[in-house]
Every structure is written in C-alpha cells, then in structure tokens.
Amino acid sequence: MAKKILLINQNAVLITGRLIPLLKSSEVECASVEPDAEKVMREKDSADVFVLLAGDFVYEFKDFLVSLKDAAAGKPLCVMGYDKEIEAIEQSIPKNMIAREFVRPIDMNTLSNALKMMLNSNDGNKEKKQILLVDDDITFLKMMQKWLGTKYRVAAARSGPQALSYLAEHTVDLILLDYEMPLMDGPKILEALRSKPKTATIPVIFLTGKNDPESVRNVMSLKPTSYLLKSMSKEEILDLLDKFL
C-alpha cells in the first residue's frame, strides 16, 4: 500500500502544484486539504505524515492548530513556512510535537526528498517498540491501543494471569500496569514479574487512577520505572512514553 502524505494548506497552489507531482513520482499518495478541522479528521487515519504549509491563516486559526495537534498525535507532523509563521504555530503546537520544520524559501526537491526519507524511516512495524497494557477496563484498553498503536506495537491483557501467560511467550519493551484488578492487583503482578528472570528487568510503569499516598508508597517499594495517573492528559501520557522509549 502506498504511503500517504496529507498536505494542509490555504491557497498554496504554487507549492502544492510543484510538490505533489514530485511525491507521486515516487509512488507516494498525496491528499491536499484546507485548514479545516473536520476535513483533516476525515483524512487522519489514512495519513502517514502530516505537512502544514503555513500562511497568514496560522495567526488567526489557533483553534484549528490545536485540533491538528490532536489529529496528528502519534504520527510525524511537519511544518513549512517563514520564521514568523513557524513561531506562531509553536504557540499552539509544542515544538517537541513537530517532527520537522522547513523554513522558507526551500527547494521543492529538497522538501520532497526529506518527506520521502521520513516515510521510509517510519516504515516497518517490526522496528517499533512493543508495549503490553495490563488493565481490566476494556474501554480504557481500547482507548490506549488507539493512542499508542500508530507508533508502537501494542498488546493487551485484562488480568495478571493473562499478562504472565503472554510474557512467557513474548518479549516486550515496556509494561503499562493498572493498580486495581481482580485475581491479582498491580503490586502482586509486579512482584511476580520481578521474581522471574525473563521478566525481572522489563520496565514497568503504573498507569492508574490510584493517587492516594498510601497506595503510591506501597508500590514504590517494588521499584517500578514510573507511576502515572490516568487523569493526565493524552498529550502528557504520550509525551512521557515517547521520551522513555
């Protein structure tokens, strides 16, 4: 299946008219949409890379920029524009969420080649880190799988025994563990993981709603990698996990 780049622009006819043929000549699919949140949302699942071609609209459409940040979560987001336009974008989209910044003027061949290299560098599911989610809340599991699935390989277990069974046959890079679960709670699962040579060194981050001091103290003695709260925003959770992995 061809990789797809979503170009977001307003009246950038000259740029898109030159850029799209260059990308399509390398069998890269392109779609061009106006800076409209609904139009971007319709395209977001099929896009592999988002490219915002800045214009005067970035000074006015701040709500759209926030929507774009959410739509592109987990996928590379690039921006192209003049210095002042990029500065305006960074007021709504944090710099650490922007994969590449292309300052105008820029040669279209250079831009095309950079975007194609980015597509290739994000190819290959086998190169992605693997995360195991352990939580008995199926709604939360589905939400986290959606959030993480674009950047990582994600497996899910709804109980401690199910997680231990999975880990007996598979290797993962990180475990996200809930605190309160039937059969085995989070601390007991972590104890079981630490007692087995194969799982003793796997990083374990608690991702839970339990934030009372006693619960935190009880689990910190087991030396988890970190302790995150489900009440944190999507951006905060993803940013912390990205930095860790």
PENORFEN-V387708 format. One record per pair of residues at least 6 apart in sequence whose ideal C-beta (glycine too) atoms are under 8 Angstrom apart, sorted by the first residue. I is the first residue (numbers start at 1). GAP is how many residues later the second one is. If there is no record, write none. Layout:
# PENORFEN-V387708
<<I GAP> <I GAP>>
This chain:
# PENORFEN-V387708
<<2 25> <2 26> <2 27> <3 25> <3 26> <3 45> <3 46> <3 116> <3 120> <4 24> <4 25> <4 26> <4 27> <4 42> <4 43> <4 44> <4 45> <5 18> <5 23> <5 24> <5 25> <5 26> <5 42> <5 43> <5 44> <5 45> <5 46> <5 110> <5 114> <6 24> <6 25> <6 26> <6 27> <6 34> <6 37> <6 38> <6 41> <6 43> <6 44> <6 45> <7 9> <7 12> <7 13> <7 23> <7 24> <7 25> <7 26> <7 44> <7 46> <8 24> <8 25> <8 26> <8 27> <8 32> <8 42> <8 43> <8 44> <8 45> <8 60> <9 6> <9 7> <9 23> <9 25> <9 26> <9 43> <9 44> <9 46> <10 24> <10 25> <10 45> <10 47> <11 44> <12 41> <12 43> <15 38> <15 65> <15 93> <16 16> <16 37> <18 90> <19 11> <19 89> <19 92> <19 93> <20 10> <20 12> <22 86> <22 87> <22 90> <23 7> <23 89> <23 92> <23 93> <24 6> <26 86> <26 90> <28 87> <28 88> <28 91> <31 12> <31 15> <31 16> <33 6> <33 7> <33 10> <35 17> <35 22> <35 26> <35 29> <35 33> <36 28> <37 26> <37 27> <37 30> <37 31> <37 34> <40 10> <40 27> <40 28> <40 31> <41 26> <41 30> <44 6> <44 27> <44 28> <47 28> <48 27> <48 28> <48 71> <48 74> <49 26> <49 27> <49 28> <49 29> <49 50> <49 66> <49 69> <49 70> <49 73> <50 18> <50 21> <50 22> <50 25> <50 26> <50 27> <50 28> <51 27> <51 28> <51 29> <51 64> <52 6> <52 16> <52 25> <52 26> <52 27> <52 28> <52 29> <52 37> <53 27> <53 28> <54 25> <54 26> <54 27> <54 28> <54 31> <54 32> <54 34> <54 35> <55 26> <55 30> <57 7> <58 7> <58 23> <58 27> <58 30> <58 31> <59 26> <59 29> <62 29> <62 30> <65 24> <65 27> <65 28> <66 26> <66 27> <68 9> <68 25> <69 8> <69 23> <69 24> <69 25> <69 28> <69 166> <70 164> <72 25> <73 24> <73 74> <73 77> <73 161> <73 162> <73 165> <74 73> <74 74> <74 75> <74 76> <74 77> <74 164> <75 75> <75 76> <76 23> <76 24> <76 42> <76 46> <77 16> <77 20> <77 21> <77 22> <78 20> <78 21> <78 22> <78 23> <78 24> <78 37> <78 40> <79 7> <79 10> <79 14> <79 19> <79 21> <79 22> <79 23> <80 21> <80 22> <80 23> <80 24> <80 26> <80 31> <81 8> <81 21> <81 22> <81 23> <82 21> <82 22> <83 20> <86 15> <86 17> <89 9> <90 8> <96 143> <97 138> <97 142> <99 19> <100 14> <100 18> <102 9> <102 12> <125 28> <128 23> <128 24> <128 25> <129 23> <129 24> <129 44> <129 45> <129 116> <130 22> <130 23> <130 24> <130 25> <130 40> <130 41> <130 42> <130 43> <130 44> <131 17> <131 21> <131 22> <131 23> <131 24> <131 41> <131 42> <131 43> <131 44> <131 45> <131 110> <132 22> <132 23> <132 24> <132 25> <132 31> <132 34> <132 35> <132 38> <132 40> <132 42> <132 43> <132 44> <133 8> <133 11> <133 12> <133 21> <133 22> <133 23> <133 24> <133 43> <134 22> <134 23> <134 24> <134 25> <134 26> <134 29> <134 41> <134 42> <134 43> <134 44> <134 47> <134 52> <134 55> <135 6> <135 9> <135 21> <135 23> <135 41> <135 42> <135 43> <135 46> <135 72> <136 22> <136 23> <136 42> <136 45> <136 46> <137 41> <138 20> <140 90> <141 15> <141 17> <144 10> <144 32> <144 63> <145 9> <145 11> <147 87> <147 90> <147 91> <148 6> <148 90> <148 93> <151 91> <152 93> <155 11> <155 15> <155 17> <157 6> <157 9> <159 22> <159 23> <159 24> <159 25> <160 21> <160 23> <160 24> <160 25> <160 28> <160 29> <160 32> <161 22> <161 23> <163 12> <163 26> <164 25> <164 28> <164 29> <164 35> <167 26> <167 31> <167 32> <167 35> <168 30> <172 30> <173 29> <173 30> <173 72> <174 28> <174 29> <174 30> <174 31> <174 51> <174 67> <174 70> <174 71> <175 18> <175 27> <175 28> <175 29> <175 30> <176 29> <176 30> <176 31> <177 9> <177 12> <177 13> <177 27> <177 28> <177 29> <177 30> <177 31> <177 47> <178 8> <178 28> <178 29> <178 30> <179 6> <179 7> <179 8> <179 27> <179 29> <179 30> <179 31> <179 36> <179 40> <180 6> <180 28> <180 29> <180 30> <181 8> <184 8> <186 20> <186 22> <186 33> <187 31> <187 32> <187 35> <190 14> <190 29> <190 32> <190 34> <191 31> <192 7> <193 6> <193 7> <193 9> <193 11> <194 6> <194 28> <203 22> <203 41> <204 20> <204 21> <205 19> <205 20> <205 21> <205 22> <205 23> <205 36> <205 39> <206 13> <206 18> <206 20> <206 21> <206 22> <207 21> <207 22> <207 23> <207 30> <208 19> <208 20> <208 21> <208 22> <209 20> <209 21> <209 22> <210 6> <211 18> <211 20> <216 11> <219 8> <220 7> <225 19> <226 14> <226 18> <228 9> <228 12>>
